[in-house]
Amino acid sequence: MTNADISKIVDTTDEWIVERTGIRARHIAAEDETTRTLAVQAARNALAHAGLTPADIDLVIVATSTPDSTFPATATQVQADLGIARGAAFDVQAVCSGFVYGLTIADNFIRGGQSQCALVIGSETFSRILDWNDRATCVLFGDGAGAVVVRAGKGGGTNADRGILGCHIHSDGRYCDKLYVDGGPSTTKTVGHLRMEGREVFKHAVINIAAVMDEAINKAGLTPMDIDWFVPHQANRRILEGTAKKLGVPEERIVMTLDRHGNTSAASIPLAFDAAVKDGRIKQGQLVLMEAMGGGFTWGAVLARF
């Protein structure tokens, strides 16, 4: 769905959207597509890329704010669709930070010996919770899914290892009314629509994302220039530019796909990561820093060597 398509629904223009967000298009799930079906396809793509089969997986984590059902967890449905009959499967709800939270959980499961090979999926159908009369929000979001495989491996315990090197997650519930959905089974008994205070979210996003990026880099004993690629949550071009400026990160090292994907919440980091791997930018052995902030507020960063 292009900006021109949206301008037929609400009072907006391509110029207005691009100038304020950097978004030119987004994808909308078809009537027969759901968070579950998108997640399954992303999982199959990730397994094929890793040269693995569903039989290798013993943990399925789906990061989503738009599950198919209140319960069971979408992850259990994905597990069944993939033919996985062992291990555990559950959803993670941290909104746009969901994928970072999911990677952190998988990392801890593997380090603790409870899992050997995990599927971490970010999948969203945000089009289903948008108020299509609210031009301040409906122009921002899209649908999509992305996935990675994380598995145990031997390393030396240094930054030279491949895999996840560090995870840092945070939250502050005092700001839960700045980005939220005005419905839920226990309150309104409805799904509700997304609501956002854009200025407040922007302000906190730049501060929190820059801080957690700095935390991850410093904890690893590195500098921003040591990172080959920054793969951020794709929310708003101005947020990405503001964060990069705050840390002194060259813009050419930032993977941006929001111009064609929009904000896909928990799916945005794996979608951007996938795009950069497939077009040859991200190569094996390179350091990648993934970071996000979402409603709650939640935020976090994961440093990994691909």
C-alpha positions as CSV (number, residue, x, y, z in Angstrom):
1,M,0.0,0.0,0.0
2,T,1.7,3.2,-1.2
3,N,1.2,6.7,0.2
4,A,-0.9,7.4,-2.8
5,D,-3.2,4.5,-1.8
6,I,-3.5,5.8,1.7
7,S,-4.3,9.3,0.5
8,K,-7.5,7.9,-0.9
9,I,-8.5,6.7,2.6
10,V,-7.5,9.7,4.8
11,D,-6.7,13.3,4.2
12,T,-2.9,13.1,3.6
13,T,-0.3,13.2,0.8
14,D,2.8,11.3,-0.2
15,E,4.9,14.5,0.4
16,W,3.5,14.9,4.0
17,I,4.2,11.3,4.9
18,V,7.7,11.1,3.4
19,E,8.8,14.4,5.0
20,R,7.7,13.4,8.5
21,T,8.4,9.7,8.5
22,G,10.5,8.6,5.5
23,I,7.8,6.0,4.7
24,R,6.8,5.5,1.0
25,A,4.9,2.2,1.2
26,R,3.9,-0.6,3.5
27,H,2.5,-4.1,3.1
28,I,-1.0,-5.1,4.2
29,A,-1.9,-8.7,4.9
30,A,-4.5,-10.3,2.7
31,E,-7.8,-11.5,4.1
32,D,-6.6,-15.1,4.3
33,E,-3.3,-14.1,5.9
34,T,-2.7,-13.8,9.7
35,T,0.1,-13.3,12.1
36,R,0.4,-17.1,12.3
37,T,0.6,-17.7,8.5
38,L,3.2,-14.9,8.1
39,A,5.2,-16.3,11.0
40,V,5.2,-19.8,9.5
41,Q,6.5,-18.6,6.1
42,A,9.2,-16.5,7.8
43,A,10.2,-19.5,9.9
44,R,10.4,-21.8,6.8
45,N,12.6,-19.2,5.1
46,A,14.9,-18.9,8.1
47,L,15.2,-22.7,8.4
48,A,16.0,-23.0,4.7
49,H,18.7,-20.3,4.9
50,A,20.2,-22.1,7.9
51,G,20.2,-25.5,6.2
52,L,18.0,-26.9,9.0
53,T,14.7,-28.6,9.3
54,P,11.8,-28.2,11.9
55,A,13.1,-31.4,13.6
56,D,16.2,-29.4,14.7
57,I,14.1,-26.9,16.6
58,D,13.3,-27.2,20.3
59,L,12.1,-23.7,21.1
60,V,9.8,-21.4,19.2
61,I,9.4,-17.8,20.3
62,V,7.0,-15.5,18.5
63,A,7.2,-11.8,19.2
64,T,3.9,-10.1,18.4
65,S,1.3,-7.6,19.6
66,T,-1.3,-8.9,17.2
67,P,-1.7,-12.6,17.9
68,D,-4.3,-14.7,16.1
69,S,-6.1,-15.4,19.3
70,T,-6.1,-14.3,22.9
71,F,-4.9,-17.9,23.5
72,P,-3.4,-20.2,22.6
73,A,-0.1,-18.5,21.9
74,T,0.5,-18.0,18.2
75,A,3.9,-19.7,18.8
76,T,2.2,-23.0,19.6
77,Q,0.2,-22.7,16.4
78,V,3.4,-22.0,14.4
79,Q,5.0,-25.0,16.2
80,A,2.2,-27.2,15.1
81,D,2.1,-25.9,11.5
82,L,5.9,-26.6,11.2
83,G,5.4,-30.1,12.6
84,I,7.5,-29.6,15.7
85,A,6.4,-31.8,18.5
86,R,9.1,-31.2,21.1
87,G,10.4,-28.4,23.3
88,A,8.5,-25.3,24.1
89,A,6.7,-22.5,22.3
90,F,5.4,-19.2,23.6
91,D,4.7,-15.6,22.6
92,V,6.5,-12.5,23.8
93,Q,4.6,-9.2,24.0
94,A,7.0,-6.2,24.1
95,V,5.5,-4.4,21.1
96,C,8.2,-3.0,18.8
97,S,11.0,-4.3,21.1
98,G,9.5,-7.8,21.0
99,F,12.2,-9.3,18.6
100,V,15.0,-8.0,20.8
101,Y,13.3,-9.4,23.9
102,G,12.8,-12.7,22.0
103,L,16.4,-12.9,21.1
104,T,17.4,-12.2,24.7
105,I,15.1,-15.0,26.0
106,A,16.5,-17.5,23.4
107,D,20.0,-16.5,24.3
108,N,19.4,-17.2,28.0
109,F,17.6,-20.5,27.2
110,I,20.6,-21.7,25.2
111,R,23.2,-20.4,27.7
112,G,21.3,-22.2,30.4
113,G,21.2,-25.5,28.5
114,Q,17.4,-25.5,28.2
115,S,17.5,-25.2,24.4
116,Q,19.9,-26.1,21.7
117,C,18.2,-24.6,18.6
118,A,15.6,-21.8,18.7
119,L,13.4,-20.1,16.2
120,V,12.8,-16.4,17.0
121,I,10.1,-14.8,14.9
122,G,8.7,-11.3,14.8
123,S,5.3,-11.3,13.1
124,E,2.6,-8.6,13.0
125,T,-0.6,-7.7,11.4
126,F,-0.9,-4.1,12.7
127,S,-3.4,-3.2,10.0
128,R,-6.0,-5.1,12.0
129,I,-5.7,-2.7,15.0
130,L,-5.3,0.6,13.2
131,D,-7.9,3.3,13.2
132,W,-8.0,4.1,9.5
133,N,-9.6,7.5,10.2
134,D,-6.6,8.6,12.3
135,R,-4.0,9.8,9.8
136,A,-1.4,10.3,12.6
137,T,-1.1,6.5,13.1
138,C,-2.6,4.7,10.1
139,V,0.2,6.0,7.7
140,L,2.9,4.6,9.9
141,F,2.3,0.9,10.2
142,G,2.4,-2.2,8.0
143,D,2.3,-6.0,8.3
144,G,5.1,-8.5,8.0
145,A,7.2,-11.2,9.6
146,G,10.8,-12.1,9.9
147,A,12.7,-14.9,11.6
148,V,16.1,-16.1,12.7
149,V,17.6,-19.4,13.9
150,V,19.7,-19.2,17.1
151,R,21.6,-22.4,18.1
152,A,24.2,-23.4,20.6
153,G,27.8,-23.4,19.5
154,K,31.3,-23.3,21.1
155,G,33.2,-20.1,21.4
156,G,36.0,-18.5,23.3
157,G,33.9,-16.1,25.2
158,T,35.3,-13.1,23.3
159,N,34.0,-10.6,20.8
160,A,35.5,-12.7,18.1
161,D,32.8,-15.4,18.6
162,R,30.0,-15.7,16.2
163,G,26.5,-15.4,17.6
164,I,24.9,-13.3,20.3
165,L,27.5,-11.4,22.3
166,G,25.3,-9.3,24.5
167,C,21.7,-8.5,25.3
168,H,20.3,-5.5,27.1
169,I,16.6,-4.9,27.7
170,H,14.7,-2.3,29.7
171,S,11.1,-1.1,30.4
172,D,9.4,1.8,32.1
173,G,5.7,1.4,32.7
174,R,5.1,5.0,33.7
175,Y,4.8,5.8,30.0
176,C,2.3,3.1,29.0
177,D,-0.3,5.7,28.0
178,K,2.0,7.3,25.3
179,L,1.7,4.3,22.9
180,Y,-1.1,1.8,23.5
181,V,-4.2,0.0,22.2
182,D,-7.5,1.2,23.7
183,G,-9.0,-2.2,24.2
184,G,-8.4,-5.7,25.7
185,P,-10.3,-8.8,26.9
186,S,-10.1,-7.8,30.5
187,T,-11.1,-4.1,30.1
188,T,-13.3,-3.4,27.1
189,K,-13.8,-7.0,25.9
190,T,-12.7,-5.7,22.5
191,V,-9.5,-5.7,20.5
192,G,-9.3,-1.9,20.3
193,H,-7.2,0.5,18.2
194,L,-3.7,1.8,18.4
195,R,-3.3,5.2,20.0
196,M,-0.1,7.3,20.2
197,E,1.3,10.6,21.4
198,G,3.8,11.1,18.6
199,R,5.9,13.8,20.1
200,E,6.4,12.0,23.4
201,V,7.3,8.7,21.7
202,F,9.8,10.5,19.5
203,K,11.5,12.2,22.4
204,H,11.8,9.1,24.5
205,A,12.8,6.9,21.5
206,V,15.9,9.0,20.6
207,I,17.0,9.1,24.3
208,N,16.4,5.5,25.2
209,I,17.6,3.9,22.0
210,A,20.8,5.9,22.0
211,A,21.4,5.0,25.7
212,V,20.9,1.3,25.2
213,M,23.1,1.3,22.1
214,D,25.8,3.0,24.1
215,E,25.3,0.5,26.9
216,A,25.7,-2.5,24.5
217,I,28.7,-1.1,22.8
218,N,30.5,-0.1,26.1
219,K,29.7,-3.4,27.8
220,A,31.5,-5.2,24.9
221,G,34.5,-2.8,25.2
222,L,33.9,-1.5,21.7
223,T,33.2,1.9,20.0
224,P,30.5,2.8,17.5
225,M,33.0,2.6,14.7
226,D,33.7,-1.1,15.6
227,I,30.1,-2.0,14.6
228,D,29.7,-3.0,11.0
229,W,26.0,-2.6,10.8
230,F,23.2,-1.0,12.9
231,V,19.9,-2.7,12.3
232,P,17.3,-0.6,14.2
233,H,13.6,-0.9,14.6
234,Q,12.1,0.8,11.6
235,A,9.8,3.4,13.2
236,N,10.6,6.8,11.7
237,R,13.5,8.1,9.7
238,R,13.9,11.2,12.0
239,I,14.3,8.9,15.0
240,L,17.0,6.9,13.2
241,E,18.8,10.0,12.1
242,G,18.5,11.6,15.5
243,T,19.9,8.5,17.2
244,A,22.7,8.1,14.8
245,K,23.7,11.8,15.3
246,K,23.6,11.4,19.1
247,L,26.1,8.5,18.9
248,G,28.1,9.7,16.0
249,V,27.2,6.7,13.8
250,P,27.7,7.1,10.1
251,E,24.3,6.9,8.4
252,E,25.6,4.6,5.7
253,R,26.1,1.9,8.4
254,I,22.4,2.0,9.3
255,V,20.1,-0.5,7.6
256,M,16.9,1.3,6.7
257,T,13.9,-0.4,5.1
258,L,11.0,1.7,6.5
259,D,10.6,3.4,3.2
260,R,9.1,0.2,1.8
261,H,8.0,-1.6,4.9
262,G,6.7,1.1,7.2
263,N,6.7,0.3,11.0
264,T,6.1,-3.4,11.3
265,S,6.6,-3.4,15.1
266,A,8.3,-6.7,16.2
267,A,8.8,-7.8,12.6
268,S,10.8,-4.7,11.6
269,I,14.3,-5.7,12.8
270,P,14.3,-9.3,11.3
271,L,12.8,-7.9,8.0
272,A,15.6,-5.3,7.8
273,F,18.2,-7.8,8.8
274,D,17.0,-10.2,6.1
275,A,17.0,-7.5,3.4
276,A,20.6,-6.6,4.3
277,V,21.8,-10.2,4.3
278,K,20.1,-10.9,0.9
279,D,21.5,-7.8,-0.8
280,G,25.0,-8.6,0.4
281,R,25.5,-5.8,2.9
282,I,25.6,-7.9,6.0
283,K,28.3,-10.6,5.6
284,Q,29.3,-13.5,7.9
285,G,31.7,-12.4,10.5
286,Q,30.5,-8.8,10.8
287,L,29.3,-7.2,14.0
288,V,25.7,-6.2,14.0
289,L,23.8,-4.1,16.6
290,M,20.0,-4.4,16.7
291,E,18.0,-2.0,18.8
292,A,14.3,-1.1,19.3
293,M,11.8,0.8,21.5
294,G,8.1,0.1,21.8
295,G,5.0,0.8,23.8
296,G,5.2,0.2,27.5
297,F,7.8,1.8,27.1
298,T,10.1,-1.2,26.4
299,W,13.5,-0.9,24.7
300,G,16.6,-2.9,24.2
301,A,19.6,-3.9,22.1
302,V,21.3,-7.1,21.0
303,L,24.9,-7.2,19.8
304,A,25.8,-10.2,17.6
305,R,28.4,-11.4,15.2
306,F,26.7,-12.8,12.1
